[in-house]
Amino acid sequence: MAESGQPPPPAGRLRGRRAPGIARGAAARTIGAAARTIGAGARARRATVRARLVTTQVVLTAMALAFSGTVAYLLALERTDARLDKSLRQDAQELHALAATGTNPVSGESFASAEDVVVAAIQLKVLAQDEGVLGLRRGKDPLITRQSAPLRPESDPELLRALTPMLDGDTRLRTIRTKVTDYRVLVAPVAPVAPVATAANATSAAPTAGKPAAAFVLVVDSRAEHAETARGFRTFALVAVVAVALIGFVGWIAAGRLLRPIRDIARAATATGGADLSARIPVSGDTDLSDLSRACNAMLDRLEDAFESQRRLLDDVGHELRTPLTIVRGHLEIVDLSDPEDIRATRTLAMTELDRMNRLVDDLTTLATSSRPDFIRPVATDIGRLTDDILDKARTLGDRTWRMPHRADVVALVDPQRVTQACLQLIANAVKFSHPGSVIDIGSRTDADGWAQMWVGDEGVGIEADFLGRVFDRFERGKSAAARDGAGLGLSIVRAIAVGHGGRVEVDSEPGRGSTFTLRLPPAATETGRAFPPAAEPTGG
């Protein structure tokens, strides 16, 4: 007999020092006020960021667990339904096999009717938990088992009313929902049985074609089966809730530790103000936030250096300008307006002092622009030809013996105007601190690393050994320069030009024998950055 059925629908769907200074104090107070405002905002945002991080982590974890648990639960329900259907189909096959034998294995007699087949099947069926069995008969009460069955389908009238029409037809699987529970039902009708002759002229019974007279019904409480699966997933849900809570707790502590550098930055920003720029951020570990703390400390170092440099600059400029202003004012106060000679002398002195102040302002302007990106405008420059041009310009600066021991034949990316300015400043210093007729060397070369070198050497008074470390600082003048004109900014400009090129300036000096200043510029290159090999150094004088 053919078997047909449909699968059940799923149950659900799924540091410092204090330095006075008006400029530094005003600027520092401004930055300090802004830093305190930012720091207060940072403290308010810190908790929010921490909470948002932890909340996001908890929500994503809960969503992942809920999604995976739901999918697993639905799959488990489908597996449960598939297991029930497999068991019911196997019972149907056993029923058909029993009817085909024609003999009741309980009594050993032949089946006389379809009811006998159903009764034998009921007697032979060992019921599992949540299973029940009965037999349907046409026009009669259902056949019930005498076993102590966990499930008694005959006690549910609604179920019996739904089963009665299923006596006619083929074997089928159905899901029936009543007020009592949800059932997964196997209805296997049995055809009438007719006697057949055997080889020994005996008779036996066999099913015949015709209208079924009885049906074997096996019922499973699918709601109870699903409840067993649900109990396991309720345990999973409880464990998931505990896991999410634990993740939130650990995440809150971890986020607080990870965000500690931000709180330290906020505290340092709040502490930075007034005349104190020494606050620094403690750094520990090797994370991105540690790098941020180091970068902030470096920024605070630069700020402190900048404010200190500004204070020194203003103090030194005030000192340097005060002298010529005092001189001019003093002479103007005592000038004899009736004496033309005295007026001319006072005018000459005033113009000289004004020229000195103008040079000082020009030098300060140059130093102020040295930090701008366009201070250096490099182009491909022939270093040898540039050296020749500088020597030609230097000859007019004084009565000296000019020589060029070396001349580089190489092209480099430099700013020819700034390099000329730096070299002429060095040459002017060499003329100022040497005697007429002495030798001044101007030359260029490349070293083994490809760096371009341009130097100026003299036979002048030299520089004291204890002053060499400060010779390039602003307004610094050695003992030999103290009596000479100048504000002490020339060598600072030379250093700014060298640094702007990515190079440096070096000095080698011996008191009484002279000094040599060397500009070291980055490796010789074309505009595309291709390195040139060091050129042969021609000798000459």
Buried (B, 14 or more C-beta within 10 A) or exposed (E): BEBEBEEBEEBEEEEEEEBEBEEBBEBBEEBBEEBBEBBEEBBEEBEEEBEEBBEEBBEEBBEEBEEEBBEEBBEBBBEBBEEBBEBBBEBBEBBBEBBEBBBBEEEEEBBEBBBBBBBBBBBEBEBEEBBBBBBBBBEEEBBBBEEEBEBBBBEBEEBBEBBEEBBEEBBBBBBBEBEBBBBBBBBBBBBBBBBEEEEEEEEBBBBEEEEBBBBBBBBBBBBBBBEEBBEEBEEBBEEBEEEBEEBBEEBBEBBBEBBBBBBBBBBBBBBBBBBBBEBBBEBEEEEEBBEBBEEBBEEBEEBBEBBBEBBBBBBBBEEBBEEBEEBBEEBEEEBEEEEEEBEEEBEEBBEBBEEBBEBBEEBBEBBEEBEEEEBBEBEEBBBBEBBBBBBEEBEEBBEBEBBBBBBBBBBBBBBBEBBBBBBBBBBBBBBBBBEEEBBBBBBBBBEEEBBBBBBBBBBBBBBEEEBBEBBBBBBBBBEBBEEEEBBBBBBBBBBBBBBBBEBBBBBBBEBEEBBBBBBBBBBBBEEEEEEBEBBEBEEEE
